[in-house]
Amino acid sequence: MKLHELSPNAGSRKRRKRVGRGDSSGLGKTAGRGEKGQKSRTGSSVRPFFEGGQIPLFRRLPKRGFNSPDHIEYQLVNLNILEENFNAGDVVDQEALRAKNLLGKKVQMIKILANGEITKALTVKAEKFSAQAQAKIEAAGGKVEVVE
């Protein structure tokens, strides 16, 4: 087989739909748009979620909740994650966690939670600690440093 002998399989290349090219094409006269109506007109477009003048769904539903602009989101890290990924004597901070892909891409504040056990003496630097996590880290011989 040579390059000039290649040809596509039957039916693998679909021809584009040419509308409005006479009745015998099967898409003449109304060009596949049906009879009359808003979407049959030239240049017509209906905005998303338009329901023909009926009150749209997003306006029929009640408003709920409130998003505070002052809300701070913390990236939560449990002690079992620190136990698995760090060696005794390591300094655990945002850079160290990010280097091991334990944090998301968005820069956030970190809160250390007490889920799991820790047996290694680590120096942990974070914005917040739960009371139990702080107690467990210090009981294992580690240090807790609150970053401002």
N, C-alpha and C positions, 0 to 999 in steps of 0.2 A: 504494500500500500504506500502511495506517495501523497504528498501534501495536496497536489492538484486533483487527486482522486477522492478526497474527502467530501462528504456531503452530509447534511444533518439528517437525523432519523425522521421518518414520516411523522408529522404531527408535533415534533419537538419545538418548532419555531412557529409561534402563533402570530398571525397577521393582525395588525392593529385595526380597530373598528373605525371605518370611515362612514360617518353619519351624514345624512342630508345629501346623498348623491343619487337621488332618483328612486322611484317606487320599486324598480326591479332589484335594487340592492337589498331590500328587506328593511332598510333603515332610512327610507325617504320620508317625505311629507313632514311628520312630526319629529323625526330623527330620534326615536326611542324615548321621547319625553312624555308620551301619552297626550291626551286632549286637555286643553285649557288648564287653568290653575296656576298658582304662584310659581311653582318650580318649572313650569313649561316656558316661562318668559325668558327672553334674552337678558343676560346680566343679573339674573335674580340670584340672591343668596339669602339663606335664612340663618340668623345667628344661632350659635349653639344653645341648646336647652330652650329654644323658643317653642311654645306650645300652642301656637295659633291664637294668642290673645288671652287664653286661660291663664290664671295666676300660676306662675311656674312653681315647680316643686320646692325650690330653695326659698321661695317667699311664703309658701304655705306652711313650712315647718317652723316651729318656734325657735327663737334665738336662745342659746344656752351657754352658760359659762363665761369665763373672763380670763384673758391671757395677760398676766402682769408683765409690764416691760422690765421690771426689776428682778424677775425670776432668774435664779442662778442654777444652772444644771451642773451636776457633778458627775464625773466618770467614776463609777463604783469599782473598786478593786478589793477582792477578798484575800484573806491571809493564805488560803490554800494555793492561790495563784503565785504569791510571793515565794511560798515554800517550794513549789515545783520549778520555778524559773531563775532563782537566785541562789548564790552560794554564801556561806557564812562570811561575814565581814564586808559584804557588798553594800554600796550606797544605793538605795532605791529612791529615785526621783522621777520627774516627768520624762527627762531625756532617756534614762535607763529603761523605763517602761516602753517608751516609744521605739527605742532601738530593738526591743524584743517583740514588737508588734502586738503589745498588750493593750494599747490605747487606740481609739479611733483617730481619724485624720484631723477632726476639728479640735482645736486647742481648747481644753476645758480644765476646770479645777478637778482635783482628785480627792475622793473620800475613801479611806481605808475602812473596810468592814471586817467583822470578826468571824466570818464563815470559814471553818477549817481550823487546823492547828498549825503552829509554827514552832520549829525546834532550833532554828538557826538564829544567830545574833546578827541582825540587820540594822542598818541605819536607814530609817524610812522618813522621807521628806514629802509632805503632802499638805494640802490646804485644810483638810478636816480628817478627824479620826473618830470612830465610835469609841465609847468608853471601854468596852470589852476588848476591842482590837488593841487599843493603847496598852491595856493591862497585859494582854497576851504577849505583845512584842517585848515589853519591858521584863516580863517573867522569863522570856527566853534569852535575856541578856542583851537585847537590842536597844536602840535609842529611837525616840520619836521626836521629830522636829516639825513644828507647824510653820508652813511657808505663808507669808502674808501676800 
